[in-house]
Structures are given as structure tokens and as C-alpha cells.
Amino acid sequence: MYVTKIPSPVGNLLLASDGQTLTGLWLEGQKYFAATLDGDAAEQPELPVFRQTAEWLDAYFRKEPLPALPLLSLRGSTFRQAVWKLLLEIPYGQTTTYGELARRLRENGIPAAPQAVGGAVGHNPISILIPCHRVLGTDGSLTGYAGGVETKRFLLELENSVNGGYPCPCCGCRTFPVPTAAALAYICPVCMWENDLFTASDDEPSDENHGLTLNQGRENFKTLGVCDSRLARYARKPLPEEL
């Protein structure tokens, strides 16, 4: 096993490799730091996979087009492997929720609850390249990042500064910056969904939204332009082109 350290805008990063593939990337001080790293690891900064990873990270933090990912090798249970595979499918600048990941796993015949998904996301051994920072609470809250909430906010803001605003979990329109720590709630100016309640599922009723679930709000938005039929007269028609 081989390791090296490189600096980054979010602090020093520890990289690990088996000599051919990248097996670990941890932020200094993060939860589960170096959890899959064997005890005997030699410093080898000139490994080709380390150079390729550093080039990818340099492009990422400079907001430049990303090169191909280095070869990745992940050690973990079958369930965690399935979750990490889904993380790799989240597009740059977009987000998903723990509940949505659990739903996709169940569709593939893998029993999953959002809490179990959260545990697997938290144990992701290759931060940033496997974008666990793109997983949010159902209300859009910045929860559960092993590298810390401020780092998660930094990475999301970096990506959203390239792709536009922060997506509303109901309508998906990019109308917000990443929520600040002091924000108690925000209401989407397009669909009018109130985003301030953590729910474990997209099908859990939201008291703030008169008992609607996110999935019901999304269906209403498709047909009415707002999350709640009682707000139909306030719908923005047509939607602004920039959204």
C-alpha cells in the first residue's frame, strides 16, 4: 500500500493506492480518516495514479473541464459498494437525497433505508472524486458529511458557481445559493415549496407544506407550476428561461 499527501483548498488530502488504482482519499481530520488504510504504507508521491488524481483535483478546484477519473478500487460491503456506485452517477453540480438513493436501491432489489444509506455515504473512502458531498437531507439540508458541513458547503458552492444556482428539491429549478448555516427556511420562488423540514422519505408528509409530500409537490409542479394546488393562481407562467 502506498500513500501521499497533497494540499487543497479544503486542507491537506491523504491519498492511498495499491500501486495501480486509487483506494483512498481523505480530508485531514475527517470522520473515518484512513479507515481502509493498511498499517504498513510507504510514501510514494510519484505514483502515476497519484499524479492523475492530483491533476483531476487541480482541474476540479480551478473549475476547469474535468479529465477522466483515475482507476478506483473500493473496499467495503456489497451494500456500501452499491451506494458508492450510485454516488458516482450524481452529475457535477447536481444533488440528490438519502431517501432518493434508498429508493433507487430498492428498485434494484437491494433493501435500503435512508439511515443505512447515510452510514454508507459517511464511510465513502474516496472523498470528492466519489461525490458524497452531493447528497442532502430531503429538505436540502447539509447533513452527514464526514469532512464537515463547511467543507460540504464549499464544494457545493464551487460546483454551483459553475452550473448556476442551488436546485430546489421539489421542482429542481436552480433558484438559490447553497443555504447558509443561519437560514431557518427558504421558499422556492418558482414552485413555492417551503424547504425547512428534514424528512426521511420523499413520501413523508411535510407539516410546513400542508401535509404534502415532496413527490406530491413534484407532481403538482408538473401540472400546475406550483407545489400546492391552492397556490395555482400565483404560479409563474411561463417559467423564466434562466431556470
Rosetta blueprint (number, residue, H / E / L):
1 M L
2 Y E
3 V E
4 T E
5 K E
6 I E
7 P L
8 S L
9 P L
10 V L
11 G L
12 N L
13 L E
14 L E
15 L E
16 A E
17 S E
18 D L
19 G L
20 Q L
21 T L
22 L E
23 T E
24 G E
25 L E
26 W E
27 L E
28 E L
29 G L
30 Q L
31 K L
32 Y L
33 F L
34 A L
35 A L
36 T L
37 L L
38 D L
39 G L
40 D L
41 A L
42 A E
43 E E
44 Q L
45 P L
46 E L
47 L L
48 P H
49 V H
50 F H
51 R H
52 Q H
53 T H
54 A H
55 E H
56 W H
57 L H
58 D H
59 A H
60 Y H
61 F H
62 R L
63 K L
64 E L
65 P L
66 L L
67 P L
68 A L
69 L L
70 P L
71 L L
72 L E
73 S L
74 L L
75 R L
76 G L
77 S L
78 T H
79 F H
80 R H
81 Q H
82 A H
83 V H
84 W H
85 K H
86 L H
87 L H
88 L H
89 E L
90 I L
91 P L
92 Y L
93 G L
94 Q L
95 T L
96 T E
97 T E
98 Y H
99 G H
100 E H
101 L H
102 A H
103 R H
104 R H
105 L H
106 R H
107 E H
108 N L
109 G L
110 I L
111 P L
112 A L
113 A L
114 P H
115 Q H
116 A H
117 V H
118 G H
119 G H
120 A H
121 V H
122 G H
123 H L
124 N L
125 P L
126 I E
127 S L
128 I L
129 L L
130 I L
131 P L
132 C H
133 H H
134 R H
135 V E
136 L E
137 G L
138 T L
139 D L
140 G L
141 S L
142 L L
143 T L
144 G L
145 Y L
146 A L
147 G L
148 G L
149 V H
150 E H
151 T H
152 K H
153 R H
154 F H
155 L H
156 L H
157 E H
158 L H
159 E H
160 N H
161 S H
162 V H
163 N H
164 G L
165 G L
166 Y E
167 P E
168 C L
169 P L
170 C L
171 C L
172 G L
173 C L
174 R E
175 T E
176 F E
177 P L
178 V L
179 P L
180 T L
181 A L
182 A L
183 A L
184 L L
185 A L
186 Y E
187 I E
188 C L
189 P L
190 V L
191 C L
192 M L
193 W L
194 E E
195 N E
196 D L
197 L L
198 F L
199 T L
200 A L
201 S L
202 D L
203 D L
204 E L
205 P L
206 S E
207 D H
208 E H
209 N H
210 H L
211 G L
212 L E
213 T L
214 L H
215 N H
216 Q H
217 G H
218 R H
219 E H
220 N H
221 F H
222 K H
223 T H
224 L H
225 G L
226 V L
227 C L
228 D L
229 S H
230 R H
231 L H
232 A H
233 R H
234 Y H
235 A L
236 R L
237 K L
238 P L
239 L L
240 P L
241 E L
242 E L
243 L L
